[in-house]
Amino acid sequence: MRRMPARRVLAVVLRLAIVLAMASTVPMVAWAAPTKQAEAEIQALIGALEGSPCRFQRNGSWHDAAAAREHLLRKYDYLRRRDMADTAELFIARGASRSSMSGKPYRIQCPGAADVDAAVWFNRELQRIRQRDA
């Protein structure tokens, strides 16, 4: 039988510890489900990235907009099932800003521009969405 490298074992143990720590705090806090407006804003944020020529970096690897969309939808579904993303701002902070496994911030790079933290990009986009819809 093959043994897992120590580095891989450590990564698995760290992920498990993070998941258990998160799971133990969820029942102690009550959040509301997203409103229809928040749901629309979150979907618009994900759609804005998907419809852009920008790239999305997570854990050091760059991904195209379609892969970013899939990843962000999975994270949003996770947060929504736990009532942890009742506003677009909470979705950005808890799901679209950094890796929940490594803690590394997500980055977004658009053609002709320097890459920025995803939180900055999504918050700017949220303001554009709200101005457009006002």
N, C-alpha and C positions, 0 to 999 in steps of 0.2 A: 504494500500500500504506500502511495506517495505522500510525503509530508508537505504541508503547506509552508511556504516561506514565512519566517517570523514577521516580516514586514506586513504580509497579507493578513496574518492572524491578528496583528495589532490593529490594522485598519478595520477588520470585521468587529473586533471587540469595541473599538472606539465608536463605530456606527451604532452598535447595539446599545452602548451606554447613552449615546445621544437620544436614540429613540425611546429608551426607557425613561430618561429624564424628562423628555417632552411629554410622554404619556402620563407620567405621574403628576404633572402640573395641570393638565387639561381639565380634569374633573373639578378642580378647585376654583376655576374661573368660568364665569358665564358670559358669553358673547351672544350677540343677536345675529340672525341670518341676514345676508345682504338684502338691502331694499332693491326694488326694480331698477332704480336709478344707479345704485352701486353696481349691480349686476351688469347693466348696460355699459357703464364706464369701464369696468374690468374687461369685458369682452372687447370694447373699443381699443383699450390699451394693447391687448394681445393682438388684435387685428391690425393696429397701427404698425407694430413691429413686423408682423407677417407680411404686410403689404409694402414694406419698405425694402430698399436694397441693402439694408444694414446687416451686420453680422453680430452674433451673440456669443459671448465667451463665458463658459462656466468651467471651473476647475482647470483653467489653463488651456482648454481646447476651444477653438472657434467653430461655431455651428451656423448654418444658414437659417433664414427666417422660418422656414417650415419646421425644422427640428426644434427651434426655439419655441414655436407655438405649441408643439406637442408637449414639451417639457413644462412650460408654464401652465398649460391646461391641467396637466397631472398635479402640479403643485396647488393650483387653485382648487381642484377637486378635493385634494387632501385637506386644505384649509377650510373649505366650505363644509365638508362633512363634520368638522370639529367646531363649526361656528366661530372661526378665527379670522374671517375676512369679510366683515360686515360693511366695510367701506373700501373704496379704491386705494386710499392711503394705507390702510392695513394690509391689503393685498400686496402693494408695492413693498412695504416694510417687511412683511413676513414671508412673502413668496417670490417676489421678482427682484430682490436686491442682492441676495447672497445664497450660496449653497448651504443647505441645512446639514449636509454631511461634513464638509471641510471648513465651512465658515468663510470661505473666500468670496469676495464680492464678485457679482456678475459684472461684465463689461459689455458695452455696445459700441461698435465702430461702424460709422456710415461713410460712404465714399466721399473723399475730399475733406474729411474732418478727423480730428484726433479721437481716439476711443475715450469713453467716459464711463463712470460707474453707472450701472443700469438704473439705480435709484434716481440719479439725476435725470437720465433720459426719460424714464417713465413719469417722473413728477412734472417735467416740462411738457410732456405729451398730454398728461392729464389736464394741465392748465389750458392747452390748445383745445382739447375736447370740450372743456367746460365753456370756454369763450365762444366756440363754434355753436354750442347748443343753447347759449344764453339768448 
